[in-house]
Amino acid sequence: MKPSVFALIAVGLLAGPARAAELVKPGEVFPAWTLSDHTGAPVSSSSLAGRTYLLWFYPKAMTPGCTAEGEGLRNKYDDLKRAGVAVLGVSFDDPATNAEFVKQAAFPFPLLSDTTRALAVRAGAADSADQRAARRISYLVGPDGRVLQAYGTVSPAAHAQQVLDDARALPR
């Protein structure tokens, strides 16, 4: 007896292989967003219009890799500021958890909560709203809202220097 088409779809045999969400490519407009920061205040892409910013997605607050990446950005924060880059982290953690992470690691930049995963799905940091943690990816977004650099593979220990080098290479 052959399985029905509906049974095949249910087990994913006709739906095709799962496809990872795609990154926004350099030159493309980054999706508009508004998220709550670790204090509960709203932050939006429109509030950053005219500025270059790094949006770094991290899987989970206070885990070793995320702490290492955040501390690297913290340690290069003054250099990034001088290069004209605002730094913002994004995870699926709630604002209270992100507030504890900011306090624990002494981050001088905001951590944003994408609890609905809506931005992560549009930006390629998640395949669906059911994903448990964001992919470790980042975007350097220019003053016009276009992606300057998409980082689909991020080394927590080396990422801050990579972003700083890229920011310093931008035309002023």
N, C-alpha and C positions, 0 to 999 in steps of 0.2 A: 504494500500500500504506500503510495507516494504522499509525502506531507503536503498540506495545502500551502498556497502562496502566503497566506496570513501567518502560518506557523513559521515559514522560512523568514519572513520579515521580522517576526517576533524574536527569533534567535540571531538576527543580523546577517543571515546568509545572502539575502538579496539587497540589503541596504548598502553593501560595500564596506570596505575597511574604514575604521574610524579615522578621521582626518584631524590632525592638530590644527588649532586655530592659527590663522596667519598673522604675522606681524604687520603693523602699519609700516610701509616702506618710506625711506627717506624721500623727501619732496612732497609726500602726501600730507593732507591736513589731518592732524591728530584729532580723534573724536572729542567733542565738547563734553565736559564733565563738571559735576558738582558733588563733592564728598565732604563728610564731617572730618575735622582734624581731631587730634587726641584731646583737645579741650571741649569738643562738641561743636565748635564753630564751623560754619560752612566755608569751604574753599572751592573756587571754581577756576576752570581754564580761562574764563573771561576776566577774572581778577588778575591773571598773570599776562594778559595781552600786552605786547610790547616788551616782554622780558623773555630771556632764554631760561628754560628750566629743565631739570632732570627729574623724571618721574621713574622711581625705581620700585618695581614690584618685588615683594619678598614673601616667602611662603608662610612664615609663622613667627610672631614676636618672641623674643627671648630664646631662640634656638641658636645653636652654635654658628651655623653658616650665616644666618640673618644678622646676628650680633657682629660677626666679623665684617660683613659687608657694611653695615651701618657705622661701625667704629672707623672703618677706612674712610667713609664719606665724612664722618665727624672730624677725623684728623686732617683731612684735606679741605675742610669747609671754608676756612679763610681764603685759601688759594682759589677755590671754586667761586667764591663771592667776588674776588678781585677779577676773575675771568668773566664775571657777569652772569653766573649761573646760580639760580635758586634751586634748592634741593628739597624734594618731597618724596617720602616713602609711601607705599600703598600696600595694604594687605587686606585679608578678609576679617581680621581681628576687629573687635568692637573698640570704640574710643577709649574705654577704661583700660583695656589691655594695652593698647598703644600708649596711653599715658604712663603706665607703669614701665613700659619699654623705654620711653623717652627719659623718664626719671632715672631708671637703672643704668642706662648707657650714656647719660648726659648729652643727648642729641640736641644740637642747636637748631634743628629744622623740624617741621611738622611731619607727623605720620598720619596718613589718611585711612579711613575705613571704607572699604568697598564691600560692605556686608551683603549686598544683593548680587555682587559679582558682575553687574551690568557693564562697568568700564572694563573690567578684566576680560570679559568675553569679546567686547569690541576691539580691544587692544592686543588680543592674542595671548594674554596671560592666563586664560582659562578656556576650556572647550565648551563649558556649559555652566549654568548657575548652580549645578549640583557639585561642582568640583570642590574638594575639601580645602585646597591650598592653591595660592597663585603660583605660576611659574616664576622663576627667578629671571626676569627680563627687565630692561630699562629702555627709556627713550630720552634723548636730548631733543627738546622741542624749541624751535626758534621763536623770536618775537612775533612772527606772523602766524603762529600756530601750526607751522609745517614741521614735520619730523626732519631734524638735521642728521640724526644718527639713531639707528635701532640696534639695540644690543640683545640679540636672541640667545646668546651664550654668555653667561656672566660668571667670572671667577670672583667669589666674595673677597678674596685677599687683594686682587689686582684691579678691581673695577674702578675704584676711586681715581687711581692714577690714569687709567685708560680714559675716563671721562674728562679729567683735567687736561690731558694731552689733546684730546679732541676739541675741547673748549678753547684752549689757547691757539689752536690752528684756525679757528673761525675768523673770517674777516671782521674787522672792527669798524 
